[in-house]
Amino acid sequence: MDVRVFEEVVVGRIGPFPVTATMVASLSMSVALLGAACLLRRAVGRRPDATLTAVAFLVVEAIDQAVREIVGRPAPHLVTLAGSLFLFIAGCTLAGQLPGVRAPTASLATTSALALIVFCAVPVAGIAARGLGGYLMHYLRPNPLLLPLHLLSEISRTVALSVRLFGNMMSGYLIVALLVSLTGLLVPMPMMALDVLIGLLQAYIFAVLATVYIGAAIRTAEE
């Protein structure tokens, strides 16, 4: 009998913990991105005047500039987090176009994990900026009676992050899969290109929203 976690068949176990196909795909994408980053760093060091170096510089500079505009000051750690989120989601989108590969971001488990990372990063950034007591005080402003609303707001936006990404990625995956099964590979090519475009847009939106939430915690803690 198949065992399912988040409606996915368990492909193996590590002790008492189930391992699903999405977990394997997510880990593979993370390893691939880490390996690509290491190779790119080595290539940039060897040939700093190469085209690849210019492309890497432009990508990093674009992410850094976006974070600066949102936060209002340099935030290297936030640049790393936002860039990692964007590249992971974008990589999953591209991987999902390969035959027989389902994008990990088309699973609610993956999008929930990404949203949970952002949820945990918000208080960490706020506490790092002002300390535990100073950060917790903003939940009591302008009136302590608003504490439940502040907490509900953080939980609801985390759920919205997860469901928004999951809905967009899953719908694109299902549409392309249906067209491929009905008409063959060549006819759905425009839809596949549109799916990639939507996936890249969703990666950008997710990274920007994560930066906005974390940046708001930093600014609130500094006020």
FITI-129181 format. One record per residue: residue number from 1; x, y, z of N, C-alpha, C, CB in turn. Coordinates in nm, 2 decimals, padded with zeros to 4 digits. Glycine has a CB too. Layout:
BEGIN
{pt NUM {X Y Z} {X Y Z} {X Y Z} {X Y Z}}
...
This chain:
BEGIN
{pt 1 {00.08 -00.12 00.00} {00.00 00.00 00.00} {00.09 00.12 00.00} {-00.10 00.00 00.12}}
{pt 2 {00.06 00.22 -00.09} {00.14 00.34 -00.10} {00.11 00.43 00.03} {00.10 00.42 -00.22}}
{pt 3 {00.22 00.48 00.07} {00.22 00.58 00.18} {00.23 00.72 00.12} {00.32 00.55 00.29}}
{pt 4 {00.15 00.82 00.16} {00.16 00.95 00.10} {00.18 01.06 00.21} {00.03 00.98 00.02}}
{pt 5 {00.26 01.15 00.17} {00.29 01.27 00.25} {00.26 01.39 00.16} {00.43 01.27 00.32}}
{pt 6 {00.17 01.48 00.20} {00.13 01.59 00.11} {00.08 01.53 -00.02} {00.25 01.69 00.10}}
{pt 7 {00.01 01.42 -00.02} {-00.04 01.36 -00.14} {00.07 01.31 -00.24} {-00.13 01.45 -00.22}}
{pt 8 {00.19 01.28 -00.18} {00.30 01.23 -00.26} {00.34 01.09 -00.21} {00.42 01.33 -00.25}}
{pt 9 {00.38 01.01 -00.31} {00.42 00.87 -00.27} {00.56 00.87 -00.21} {00.42 00.78 -00.39}}
{pt 10 {00.57 00.81 -00.10} {00.70 00.80 -00.03} {00.79 00.70 -00.11} {00.69 00.75 00.12}}
{pt 11 {00.91 00.75 -00.15} {01.00 00.66 -00.23} {01.10 00.59 -00.14} {01.07 00.75 -00.33}}
{pt 12 {01.11 00.63 -00.01} {01.21 00.57 00.08} {01.20 00.62 00.22} {01.35 00.58 00.02}}
{pt 13 {01.28 00.58 00.30} {01.28 00.63 00.44} {01.43 00.64 00.49} {01.20 00.53 00.53}}
{pt 14 {01.45 00.74 00.58} {01.57 00.75 00.65} {01.53 00.74 00.80} {01.65 00.89 00.62}}
{pt 15 {01.55 00.62 00.85} {01.50 00.59 00.98} {01.35 00.60 00.98} {01.56 00.68 01.09}}
{pt 16 {01.29 00.68 01.08} {01.15 00.69 01.08} {01.09 00.80 00.99} {01.10 00.72 01.22}}
{pt 17 {01.18 00.87 00.92} {01.14 00.99 00.84} {01.12 00.94 00.69} {01.24 01.10 00.85}}
{pt 18 {01.00 00.98 00.64} {00.97 00.94 00.50} {01.05 01.03 00.40} {00.82 00.94 00.47}}
{pt 19 {01.08 00.98 00.29} {01.15 01.06 00.18} {01.06 01.06 00.06} {01.29 01.01 00.15}}
{pt 20 {01.02 01.17 00.01} {00.93 01.18 -00.11} {01.01 01.22 -00.23} {00.81 01.28 -00.08}}
{pt 21 {00.95 01.21 -00.35} {01.01 01.25 -00.47} {01.04 01.40 -00.47} {00.93 01.21 -00.59}}
{pt 22 {00.96 01.48 -00.41} {00.98 01.62 -00.40} {01.10 01.65 -00.32} {00.86 01.69 -00.35}}
{pt 23 {01.12 01.58 -00.21} {01.24 01.60 -00.13} {01.37 01.57 -00.21} {01.23 01.51 00.00}}
{pt 24 {01.36 01.46 -00.29} {01.48 01.43 -00.37} {01.51 01.53 -00.47} {01.46 01.29 -00.43}}
{pt 25 {01.40 01.58 -00.54} {01.42 01.68 -00.64} {01.47 01.81 -00.58} {01.28 01.71 -00.72}}
{pt 26 {01.41 01.85 -00.47} {01.46 01.98 -00.40} {01.60 01.97 -00.36} {01.37 02.00 -00.28}}
{pt 27 {01.64 01.85 -00.30} {01.78 01.84 -00.26} {01.87 01.84 -00.39} {01.80 01.70 -00.19}}
{pt 28 {01.83 01.77 -00.49} {01.91 01.77 -00.62} {01.93 01.91 -00.67} {01.84 01.68 -00.72}}
{pt 29 {01.82 01.99 -00.67} {01.83 02.13 -00.72} {01.92 02.21 -00.63} {01.69 02.19 -00.72}}
{pt 30 {01.92 02.19 -00.50} {02.00 02.27 -00.41} {02.15 02.23 -00.43} {01.97 02.24 -00.26}}
{pt 31 {02.18 02.10 -00.45} {02.31 02.06 -00.48} {02.36 02.11 -00.61} {02.32 01.90 -00.48}}
{pt 32 {02.27 02.11 -00.71} {02.31 02.16 -00.84} {02.34 02.31 -00.84} {02.20 02.13 -00.95}}
{pt 33 {02.26 02.39 -00.77} {02.29 02.53 -00.76} {02.42 02.56 -00.68} {02.17 02.60 -00.69}}
{pt 34 {02.44 02.48 -00.57} {02.56 02.50 -00.50} {02.68 02.46 -00.58} {02.56 02.41 -00.37}}
{pt 35 {02.67 02.36 -00.66} {02.79 02.32 -00.74} {02.81 02.42 -00.85} {02.76 02.19 -00.81}}
{pt 36 {02.70 02.48 -00.91} {02.72 02.58 -01.01} {02.78 02.71 -00.96} {02.58 02.61 -01.08}}
{pt 37 {02.74 02.74 -00.83} {02.80 02.86 -00.77} {02.95 02.84 -00.75} {02.73 02.89 -00.64}}
{pt 38 {02.99 02.72 -00.70} {03.13 02.70 -00.68} {03.21 02.70 -00.81} {03.15 02.56 -00.61}}
{pt 39 {03.15 02.64 -00.92} {03.22 02.65 -01.05} {03.23 02.79 -01.10} {03.15 02.56 -01.15}}
{pt 40 {03.12 02.86 -01.08} {03.12 03.00 -01.13} {03.22 03.09 -01.05} {02.98 03.06 -01.11}}
{pt 41 {03.23 03.07 -00.92} {03.33 03.14 -00.84} {03.47 03.11 -00.89} {03.31 03.11 -00.69}}
{pt 42 {03.50 02.98 -00.92} {03.63 02.95 -00.97} {03.66 03.01 -01.10} {03.65 02.80 -00.97}}
{pt 43 {03.55 03.01 -01.19} {03.57 03.06 -01.32} {03.59 03.21 -01.32} {03.45 03.03 -01.41}}
{pt 44 {03.52 03.28 -01.23} {03.53 03.43 -01.21} {03.67 03.46 -01.16} {03.43 03.48 -01.12}}
{pt 45 {03.72 03.38 -01.07} {03.86 03.40 -01.02} {03.97 03.38 -01.12} {03.89 03.31 -00.90}}
{pt 46 {03.95 03.29 -01.22} {04.05 03.26 -01.32} {04.04 03.36 -01.43} {04.03 03.12 -01.37}}
{pt 47 {03.92 03.40 -01.47} {03.90 03.49 -01.58} {03.81 03.61 -01.55} {03.85 03.42 -01.71}}
{pt 48 {03.86 03.70 -01.47} {03.77 03.81 -01.43} {03.72 03.90 -01.54} {03.84 03.90 -01.33}}
{pt 49 {03.77 03.89 -01.66} {03.73 03.97 -01.77} {03.64 03.90 -01.87} {03.85 04.03 -01.85}}
{pt 50 {03.60 03.78 -01.83} {03.52 03.70 -01.92} {03.37 03.74 -01.92} {03.53 03.55 -01.89}}
{pt 51 {03.30 03.70 -02.02} {03.16 03.73 -02.03} {03.08 03.67 -01.92} {03.10 03.68 -02.17}}
{pt 52 {03.11 03.55 -01.88} {03.05 03.49 -01.77} {03.06 03.57 -01.64} {03.10 03.35 -01.75}}
{pt 53 {03.18 03.63 -01.62} {03.20 03.71 -01.50} {03.11 03.83 -01.50} {03.35 03.75 -01.49}}
{pt 54 {03.09 03.89 -01.62} {03.01 04.01 -01.63} {02.86 03.98 -01.60} {03.02 04.07 -01.77}}
{pt 55 {02.82 03.86 -01.65} {02.68 03.82 -01.63} {02.66 03.79 -01.48} {02.65 03.69 -01.71}}
{pt 56 {02.75 03.73 -01.41} {02.74 03.70 -01.27} {02.74 03.83 -01.19} {02.86 03.61 -01.22}}
{pt 57 {02.82 03.92 -01.23} {02.83 04.05 -01.16} {02.69 04.13 -01.18} {02.94 04.14 -01.22}}
{pt 58 {02.64 04.12 -01.30} {02.51 04.19 -01.32} {02.40 04.13 -01.24} {02.47 04.19 -01.47}}
{pt 59 {02.39 04.00 -01.23} {02.29 03.93 -01.15} {02.30 03.97 -01.00} {02.30 03.78 -01.16}}
{pt 60 {02.42 03.96 -00.95} {02.44 04.00 -00.81} {02.41 04.14 -00.78} {02.59 03.96 -00.76}}
{pt 61 {02.46 04.23 -00.87} {02.43 04.37 -00.86} {02.29 04.41 -00.86} {02.51 04.45 -00.97}}
{pt 62 {02.21 04.34 -00.95} {02.07 04.36 -00.96} {01.99 04.32 -00.83} {02.01 04.28 -01.08}}
{pt 63 {02.03 04.21 -00.77} {01.97 04.16 -00.65} {02.01 04.26 -00.54} {02.01 04.02 -00.61}}
{pt 64 {02.13 04.30 -00.53} {02.18 04.39 -00.43} {02.11 04.53 -00.44} {02.33 04.41 -00.43}}
{pt 65 {02.09 04.58 -00.56} {02.02 04.70 -00.58} {01.88 04.70 -00.54} {02.04 04.75 -00.72}}
{pt 66 {01.81 04.58 -00.57} {01.67 04.57 -00.53} {01.65 04.56 -00.38} {01.61 04.44 -00.59}}
{pt 67 {01.74 04.49 -00.31} {01.74 04.49 -00.17} {01.76 04.62 -00.10} {01.84 04.38 -00.11}}
{pt 68 {01.86 04.70 -00.16} {01.89 04.83 -00.11} {01.77 04.92 -00.12} {02.01 04.89 -00.19}}
{pt 69 {01.70 04.92 -00.23} {01.58 05.00 -00.25} {01.47 04.97 -00.16} {01.53 04.99 -00.40}}
{pt 70 {01.45 04.84 -00.12} {01.35 04.80 -00.03} {01.38 04.83 00.11} {01.32 04.65 -00.05}}
{pt 71 {01.50 04.79 00.15} {01.54 04.81 00.29} {01.59 04.95 00.33} {01.65 04.71 00.33}}
{pt 72 {01.65 05.01 00.23} {01.70 05.15 00.25} {01.84 05.16 00.29} {01.61 05.21 00.36}}
{pt 73 {01.91 05.05 00.30} {02.05 05.04 00.33} {02.11 04.91 00.29} {02.07 05.07 00.48}}
{pt 74 {02.24 04.90 00.28} {02.30 04.77 00.25} {02.26 04.66 00.35} {02.46 04.78 00.24}}
{pt 75 {02.23 04.54 00.30} {02.20 04.43 00.38} {02.25 04.30 00.31} {02.04 04.42 00.40}}
{pt 76 {02.38 04.27 00.33} {02.44 04.16 00.26} {02.38 04.02 00.29} {02.59 04.15 00.30}}
{pt 77 {02.34 04.00 00.41} {02.28 03.87 00.45} {02.14 03.86 00.38} {02.27 03.86 00.60}}
{pt 78 {02.07 03.97 00.37} {01.94 03.96 00.31} {01.95 03.95 00.16} {01.86 04.09 00.34}}
{pt 79 {02.06 04.00 00.10} {02.09 03.98 -00.04} {02.11 03.83 -00.07} {02.21 04.06 -00.09}}
{pt 80 {02.19 03.77 00.02} {02.21 03.62 00.00} {02.09 03.54 00.01} {02.31 03.58 00.11}}
{pt 81 {02.00 03.57 00.11} {01.88 03.50 00.13} {01.78 03.52 00.01} {01.81 03.54 00.26}}
{pt 82 {01.76 03.65 -00.03} {01.67 03.68 -00.14} {01.72 03.62 -00.27} {01.66 03.83 -00.16}}
{pt 83 {01.85 03.63 -00.30} {01.91 03.57 -00.42} {01.90 03.42 -00.42} {02.05 03.61 -00.43}}
{pt 84 {01.92 03.35 -00.30} {01.90 03.21 -00.29} {01.76 03.16 -00.32} {01.95 03.16 -00.16}}
{pt 85 {01.66 03.24 -00.27} {01.52 03.20 -00.29} {01.49 03.22 -00.44} {01.43 03.29 -00.21}}
{pt 86 {01.53 03.33 -00.50} {01.50 03.35 -00.64} {01.56 03.24 -00.73} {01.55 03.49 -00.68}}
{pt 87 {01.69 03.21 -00.71} {01.76 03.11 -00.79} {01.70 02.97 -00.77} {01.91 03.12 -00.76}}
{pt 88 {01.67 02.94 -00.65} {01.61 02.81 -00.62} {01.48 02.79 -00.69} {01.59 02.78 -00.47}}
{pt 89 {01.39 02.89 -00.68} {01.26 02.88 -00.74} {01.27 02.88 -00.89} {01.16 03.00 -00.69}}
{pt 90 {01.36 02.97 -00.94} {01.38 02.98 -01.09} {01.44 02.85 -01.14} {01.47 03.09 -01.12}}
{pt 91 {01.53 02.79 -01.07} {01.59 02.66 -01.11} {01.49 02.55 -01.11} {01.70 02.62 -01.02}}
{pt 92 {01.40 02.55 -01.01} {01.29 02.45 -01.01} {01.20 02.46 -01.13} {01.21 02.46 -00.88}}
{pt 93 {01.17 02.59 -01.16} {01.09 02.62 -01.28} {01.15 02.56 -01.41} {01.06 02.77 -01.30}}
{pt 94 {01.28 02.58 -01.43} {01.34 02.53 -01.55} {01.35 02.38 -01.54} {01.48 02.59 -01.56}}
{pt 95 {01.38 02.32 -01.43} {01.39 02.18 -01.42} {01.25 02.11 -01.45} {01.44 02.14 -01.28}}
{pt 96 {01.15 02.18 -01.41} {01.01 02.13 -01.44} {00.98 02.11 -01.58} {00.91 02.21 -01.37}}
{pt 97 {01.05 02.17 -01.67} {01.03 02.16 -01.81} {01.09 02.04 -01.87} {01.08 02.28 -01.89}}
{pt 98 {01.18 01.97 -01.80} {01.24 01.85 -01.85} {01.14 01.73 -01.85} {01.37 01.81 -01.76}}
{pt 99 {01.15 01.64 -01.94} {01.06 01.53 -01.95} {01.07 01.44 -01.82} {01.09 01.44 -02.07}}
{pt 100 {00.95 01.42 -01.77} {00.94 01.33 -01.65} {00.98 01.39 -01.52} {01.03 01.21 -01.67}}
{pt 101 {01.01 01.52 -01.52} {01.05 01.59 -01.40} {00.94 01.69 -01.36} {01.19 01.67 -01.42}}
{pt 102 {00.90 01.68 -01.23} {00.80 01.77 -01.18} {00.87 01.87 -01.09} {00.69 01.69 -01.09}}
{pt 103 {00.84 02.00 -01.12} {00.90 02.11 -01.04} {00.87 02.09 -00.89} {00.85 02.24 -01.09}}
{pt 104 {00.97 02.09 -00.81} {00.95 02.08 -00.66} {00.86 02.19 -00.61} {01.08 02.09 -00.59}}
{pt 105 {00.86 02.31 -00.67} {00.77 02.42 -00.63} {00.63 02.39 -00.66} {00.82 02.55 -00.69}}
{pt 106 {00.59 02.29 -00.74} {00.46 02.25 -00.77} {00.40 02.17 -00.65} {00.44 02.18 -00.90}}
{pt 107 {00.47 02.15 -00.55} {00.43 02.08 -00.43} {00.41 02.17 -00.31} {00.53 01.97 -00.39}}
{pt 108 {00.30 02.16 -00.24} {00.27 02.24 -00.13} {00.38 02.23 -00.02} {00.13 02.22 -00.07}}
{pt 109 {00.44 02.11 -00.01} {00.54 02.09 00.09} {00.66 02.18 00.07} {00.59 01.94 00.09}}
{pt 110 {00.70 02.19 -00.06} {00.82 02.28 -00.09} {00.79 02.43 -00.06} {00.86 02.26 -00.23}}
{pt 111 {00.67 02.47 -00.11} {00.64 02.61 -00.10} {00.61 02.65 00.05} {00.51 02.65 -00.18}}
{pt 112 {00.56 02.55 00.13} {00.54 02.58 00.27} {00.68 02.59 00.34} {00.46 02.46 00.33}}
{pt 113 {00.77 02.50 00.30} {00.91 02.51 00.36} {00.97 02.65 00.33} {00.99 02.40 00.31}}
{pt 114 {00.96 02.69 00.20} {01.02 02.82 00.17} {00.95 02.94 00.24} {01.00 02.85 00.01}}
{pt 115 {00.82 02.93 00.26} {00.75 03.03 00.34} {00.79 03.03 00.48} {00.60 03.02 00.32}}
{pt 116 {00.81 02.91 00.53} {00.85 02.89 00.67} {00.99 02.95 00.70} {00.85 02.75 00.71}}
{pt 117 {01.08 02.94 00.60} {01.21 03.01 00.61} {01.20 03.16 00.62} {01.30 02.97 00.48}}
{pt 118 {01.11 03.21 00.54} {01.09 03.36 00.55} {01.03 03.39 00.68} {01.00 03.41 00.43}}
{pt 119 {00.93 03.31 00.73} {00.86 03.34 00.86} {00.97 03.34 00.97} {00.76 03.23 00.88}}
{pt 120 {01.06 03.25 00.97} {01.16 03.24 01.07} {01.27 03.35 01.06} {01.23 03.11 01.07}}
{pt 121 {01.29 03.39 00.93} {01.40 03.50 00.91} {01.35 03.63 00.96} {01.43 03.50 00.76}}
{pt 122 {01.22 03.66 00.96} {01.17 03.79 01.00} {01.21 03.82 01.14} {01.02 03.80 00.98}}
{pt 123 {01.17 03.74 01.24} {01.22 03.77 01.38} {01.37 03.77 01.40} {01.15 03.68 01.48}}
{pt 124 {01.44 03.68 01.33} {01.58 03.67 01.34} {01.64 03.80 01.30} {01.64 03.55 01.26}}
{pt 125 {01.60 03.86 01.19} {01.65 03.99 01.14} {01.62 04.10 01.24} {01.60 04.02 01.00}}
{pt 126 {01.50 04.10 01.29} {01.46 04.20 01.38} {01.53 04.20 01.51} {01.31 04.19 01.41}}
{pt 127 {01.55 04.08 01.57} {01.62 04.06 01.69} {01.77 04.10 01.67} {01.61 03.92 01.74}}
{pt 128 {01.83 04.06 01.56} {01.97 04.10 01.53} {01.99 04.25 01.52} {02.01 04.03 01.40}}
{pt 129 {01.88 04.32 01.48} {01.89 04.46 01.46} {01.88 04.54 01.59} {01.79 04.51 01.36}}
{pt 130 {01.80 04.49 01.68} {01.77 04.57 01.81} {01.78 04.48 01.94} {01.64 04.63 01.80}}
{pt 131 {01.78 04.35 01.93} {01.77 04.27 02.05} {01.63 04.22 02.07} {01.82 04.35 02.17}}
{pt 132 {01.62 04.11 02.15} {01.50 04.04 02.17} {01.39 04.14 02.23} {01.52 03.93 02.26}}
{pt 133 {01.42 04.21 02.34} {01.32 04.29 02.40} {01.28 04.40 02.31} {01.38 04.35 02.53}}
{pt 134 {01.37 04.47 02.24} {01.34 04.58 02.15} {01.25 04.53 02.04} {01.46 04.65 02.10}}
{pt 135 {01.28 04.42 01.98} {01.20 04.37 01.87} {01.06 04.33 01.91} {01.27 04.25 01.80}}
{pt 136 {01.05 04.26 02.03} {00.91 04.22 02.07} {00.82 04.33 02.11} {00.93 04.13 02.19}}
{pt 137 {00.88 04.45 02.14} {00.80 04.56 02.18} {00.72 04.61 02.06} {00.89 04.68 02.23}}
{pt 138 {00.76 04.59 01.94} {00.68 04.65 01.83} {00.55 04.58 01.81} {00.76 04.63 01.70}}
{pt 139 {00.54 04.45 01.87} {00.41 04.39 01.87} {00.30 04.46 01.96} {00.42 04.24 01.91}}
{pt 140 {00.35 04.54 02.05} {00.26 04.61 02.14} {00.23 04.75 02.10} {00.32 04.61 02.28}}
{pt 141 {00.28 04.79 01.98} {00.26 04.93 01.94} {00.16 04.93 01.82} {00.39 04.99 01.89}}
{pt 142 {00.07 05.03 01.81} {00.06 05.15 01.91} {-00.02 05.12 02.03} {00.00 05.26 01.83}}
{pt 143 {-00.08 04.99 02.03} {-00.16 04.96 02.15} {-00.14 04.81 02.18} {-00.31 04.99 02.12}}
{pt 144 {-00.12 04.77 02.30} {-00.10 04.63 02.33} {-00.22 04.54 02.29} {-00.08 04.61 02.48}}
{pt 145 {-00.34 04.60 02.27} {-00.46 04.52 02.23} {-00.44 04.47 02.09} {-00.58 04.60 02.25}}
{pt 146 {-00.35 04.53 02.01} {-00.33 04.49 01.88} {-00.24 04.37 01.86} {-00.28 04.60 01.80}}
{pt 147 {-00.19 04.31 01.97} {-00.09 04.20 01.97} {-00.15 04.08 01.89} {-00.06 04.15 02.11}}
{pt 148 {-00.28 04.04 01.92} {-00.33 03.92 01.84} {-00.33 03.95 01.69} {-00.47 03.89 01.88}}
{pt 149 {-00.36 04.08 01.65} {-00.37 04.11 01.51} {-00.23 04.11 01.44} {-00.43 04.25 01.49}}
{pt 150 {-00.13 04.15 01.52} {00.01 04.15 01.47} {00.05 04.00 01.44} {00.11 04.22 01.56}}
{pt 151 {00.02 03.92 01.53} {00.06 03.78 01.52} {-00.02 03.71 01.41} {00.03 03.70 01.65}}
{pt 152 {-00.15 03.74 01.40} {-00.23 03.69 01.29} {-00.18 03.74 01.15} {-00.38 03.73 01.31}}
{pt 153 {-00.14 03.86 01.15} {-00.09 03.91 01.02} {00.04 03.84 00.97} {-00.05 04.06 01.04}}
{pt 154 {00.13 03.81 01.06} {00.25 03.74 01.02} {00.22 03.59 00.98} {00.35 03.73 01.14}}
{pt 155 {00.12 03.53 01.05} {00.09 03.39 01.01} {00.02 03.39 00.88} {00.00 03.33 01.12}}
{pt 156 {-00.08 03.48 00.86} {-00.16 03.49 00.73} {-00.07 03.52 00.61} {-00.27 03.59 00.74}}
{pt 157 {00.03 03.61 00.63} {00.11 03.64 00.51} {00.21 03.52 00.48} {00.19 03.77 00.53}}
{pt 158 {00.24 03.44 00.58} {00.32 03.33 00.55} {00.25 03.22 00.47} {00.38 03.26 00.68}}
{pt 159 {00.12 03.20 00.52} {00.03 03.11 00.44} {00.01 03.16 00.30} {-00.10 03.09 00.52}}
{pt 160 {-00.01 03.29 00.29} {-00.03 03.35 00.15} {00.09 03.33 00.06} {-00.07 03.49 00.16}}
{pt 161 {00.21 03.34 00.12} {00.33 03.32 00.04} {00.33 03.18 -00.02} {00.45 03.35 00.12}}
{pt 162 {00.30 03.08 00.07} {00.31 02.94 00.03} {00.20 02.91 -00.07} {00.29 02.85 00.16}}
{pt 163 {00.08 02.95 -00.04} {-00.03 02.91 -00.13} {-00.02 02.98 -00.27} {-00.17 02.94 -00.06}}
{pt 164 {00.02 03.11 -00.27} {00.03 03.18 -00.39} {00.13 03.11 -00.49} {00.08 03.32 -00.37}}
{pt 165 {00.25 03.08 -00.43} {00.35 03.01 -00.52} {00.31 02.88 -00.56} {00.49 03.00 -00.44}}
{pt 166 {00.25 02.80 -00.47} {00.21 02.66 -00.50} {00.10 02.67 -00.61} {00.15 02.59 -00.38}}
{pt 167 {00.00 02.76 -00.60} {-00.11 02.76 -00.69} {-00.06 02.80 -00.83} {-00.21 02.87 -00.65}}
{pt 168 {00.03 02.90 -00.84} {00.08 02.94 -00.98} {00.16 02.83 -01.04} {00.15 03.07 -00.96}}
{pt 169 {00.25 02.77 -00.96} {00.34 02.67 -01.02} {00.26 02.54 -01.05} {00.45 02.64 -00.92}}
{pt 170 {00.17 02.50 -00.97} {00.10 02.38 -00.99} {00.01 02.39 -01.11} {00.01 02.34 -00.87}}
{pt 171 {-00.06 02.50 -01.12} {-00.15 02.52 -01.24} {-00.07 02.52 -01.37} {-00.23 02.66 -01.22}}
{pt 172 {00.04 02.59 -01.37} {00.12 02.58 -01.50} {00.17 02.44 -01.53} {00.24 02.67 -01.48}}
{pt 173 {00.21 02.37 -01.43} {00.26 02.23 -01.45} {00.15 02.14 -01.50} {00.31 02.17 -01.32}}
{pt 174 {00.03 02.15 -01.45} {-00.09 02.07 -01.49} {-00.13 02.10 -01.63} {-00.20 02.09 -01.40}}
{pt 175 {-00.13 02.23 -01.67} {-00.17 02.27 -01.80} {-00.07 02.22 -01.91} {-00.18 02.43 -01.81}}
{pt 176 {00.06 02.23 -01.88} {00.16 02.18 -01.98} {00.15 02.03 -01.99} {00.30 02.23 -01.94}}
{pt 177 {00.14 01.96 -01.87} {00.13 01.82 -01.87} {00.01 01.77 -01.95} {00.13 01.76 -01.73}}
{pt 178 {-00.10 01.84 -01.93} {-00.22 01.80 -02.01} {-00.21 01.82 -02.16} {-00.34 01.88 -01.95}}
{pt 179 {-00.15 01.93 -02.20} {-00.13 01.96 -02.34} {-00.04 01.86 -02.40} {-00.08 02.10 -02.36}}
{pt 180 {00.07 01.83 -02.33} {00.17 01.73 -02.38} {00.10 01.59 -02.40} {00.29 01.72 -02.29}}
{pt 181 {00.02 01.55 -02.31} {-00.04 01.42 -02.31} {-00.15 01.41 -02.43} {-00.11 01.39 -02.18}}
{pt 182 {-00.21 01.53 -02.46} {-00.31 01.53 -02.56} {-00.26 01.55 -02.70} {-00.41 01.63 -02.53}}
{pt 183 {-00.16 01.64 -02.72} {-00.11 01.68 -02.85} {00.03 01.65 -02.88} {-00.13 01.83 -02.86}}
{pt 184 {00.11 01.59 -02.79} {00.25 01.56 -02.82} {00.33 01.68 -02.77} {00.27 01.55 -02.97}}
{pt 185 {00.46 01.67 -02.81} {00.56 01.76 -02.74} {00.57 01.90 -02.81} {00.70 01.70 -02.75}}
{pt 186 {00.55 01.91 -02.95} {00.58 02.03 -03.02} {00.47 02.13 -03.00} {00.60 02.00 -03.16}}
{pt 187 {00.34 02.09 -03.00} {00.23 02.19 -02.99} {00.24 02.27 -02.87} {00.10 02.12 -03.00}}
{pt 188 {00.26 02.21 -02.75} {00.26 02.29 -02.62} {00.38 02.38 -02.60} {00.24 02.20 -02.51}}
{pt 189 {00.48 02.38 -02.69} {00.60 02.46 -02.67} {00.57 02.60 -02.63} {00.68 02.46 -02.79}}
{pt 190 {00.48 02.68 -02.69} {00.45 02.81 -02.65} {00.40 02.82 -02.50} {00.35 02.88 -02.74}}
{pt 191 {00.32 02.72 -02.46} {00.27 02.71 -02.33} {00.38 02.68 -02.23} {00.16 02.61 -02.31}}
{pt 192 {00.48 02.60 -02.27} {00.59 02.57 -02.19} {00.68 02.70 -02.17} {00.68 02.46 -02.25}}
{pt 193 {00.69 02.78 -02.27} {00.77 02.90 -02.26} {00.70 03.00 -02.17} {00.79 02.97 -02.40}}
{pt 194 {00.56 03.00 -02.18} {00.48 03.09 -02.09} {00.49 03.04 -01.95} {00.34 03.09 -02.13}}
{pt 195 {00.50 02.91 -01.93} {00.51 02.85 -01.79} {00.64 02.89 -01.73} {00.50 02.70 -01.80}}
{pt 196 {00.75 02.89 -01.81} {00.88 02.93 -01.76} {00.88 03.08 -01.72} {00.99 02.91 -01.87}}
{pt 197 {00.82 03.16 -01.81} {00.81 03.31 -01.78} {00.73 03.33 -01.65} {00.74 03.38 -01.90}}
{pt 198 {00.62 03.26 -01.63} {00.54 03.28 -01.51} {00.62 03.23 -01.39} {00.41 03.20 -01.52}}
{pt 199 {00.69 03.12 -01.40} {00.78 03.07 -01.29} {00.88 03.17 -01.25} {00.84 02.94 -01.33}}
{pt 200 {00.95 03.23 -01.35} {01.05 03.33 -01.32} {00.99 03.45 -01.25} {01.13 03.37 -01.45}}
{pt 201 {00.87 03.49 -01.30} {00.80 03.60 -01.24} {00.76 03.57 -01.09} {00.68 03.64 -01.32}}
{pt 202 {00.72 03.45 -01.07} {00.68 03.41 -00.93} {00.80 03.40 -00.84} {00.61 03.27 -00.93}}
{pt 203 {00.92 03.36 -00.90} {01.04 03.36 -00.82} {01.08 03.50 -00.78} {01.16 03.29 -00.90}}
{pt 204 {01.07 03.59 -00.87} {01.10 03.73 -00.84} {01.00 03.79 -00.74} {01.09 03.82 -00.97}}
{pt 205 {00.87 03.76 -00.75} {00.77 03.81 -00.66} {00.80 03.75 -00.52} {00.63 03.78 -00.70}}
{pt 206 {00.83 03.63 -00.51} {00.85 03.56 -00.38} {00.97 03.62 -00.31} {00.87 03.41 -00.40}}
{pt 207 {01.08 03.64 -00.39} {01.20 03.70 -00.33} {01.18 03.85 -00.29} {01.32 03.70 -00.43}}
{pt 208 {01.10 03.92 -00.37} {01.07 04.06 -00.33} {00.99 04.07 -00.20} {01.00 04.13 -00.45}}
{pt 209 {00.88 03.98 -00.20} {00.80 03.98 -00.08} {00.88 03.94 00.05} {00.68 03.89 -00.10}}
{pt 210 {00.96 03.84 00.03} {01.05 03.80 00.15} {01.14 03.92 00.19} {01.14 03.68 00.11}}
{pt 211 {01.19 03.99 00.09} {01.27 04.11 00.13} {01.19 04.22 00.20} {01.34 04.17 00.00}}
{pt 212 {01.07 04.24 00.15} {00.98 04.34 00.21} {00.95 04.30 00.36} {00.85 04.35 00.13}}
{pt 213 {00.92 04.18 00.38} {00.88 04.14 00.52} {01.00 04.15 00.61} {00.83 03.99 00.52}}
{pt 214 {01.12 04.10 00.57} {01.24 04.10 00.65} {01.28 04.25 00.67} {01.35 04.01 00.59}}
{pt 215 {01.28 04.32 00.56} {01.32 04.46 00.56} {01.23 04.54 00.66} {01.32 04.53 00.43}}
{pt 216 {01.10 04.51 00.66} {01.01 04.58 00.75} {01.05 04.55 00.90} {00.87 04.54 00.73}}
{pt 217 {01.09 04.43 00.93} {01.13 04.39 01.06} {01.26 04.47 01.10} {01.15 04.24 01.07}}
{pt 218 {01.35 04.48 01.01} {01.47 04.56 01.04} {01.44 04.70 01.06} {01.57 04.54 00.92}}
{pt 219 {01.36 04.76 00.98} {01.33 04.90 00.99} {01.25 04.93 01.12} {01.25 04.96 00.87}}
{pt 220 {01.15 04.84 01.15} {01.08 04.85 01.27} {01.16 04.85 01.40} {00.97 04.74 01.28}}
{pt 221 {01.26 04.76 01.39} {01.35 04.74 01.51} {01.44 04.86 01.52} {01.44 04.61 01.49}}
{pt 222 {01.47 04.93 01.41} {01.56 05.05 01.42} {01.49 05.18 01.45} {01.63 05.06 01.29}}
{pt 223 {01.35 05.18 01.45} {01.28 05.30 01.48} {01.28 05.33 01.63} {01.14 05.29 01.43}}
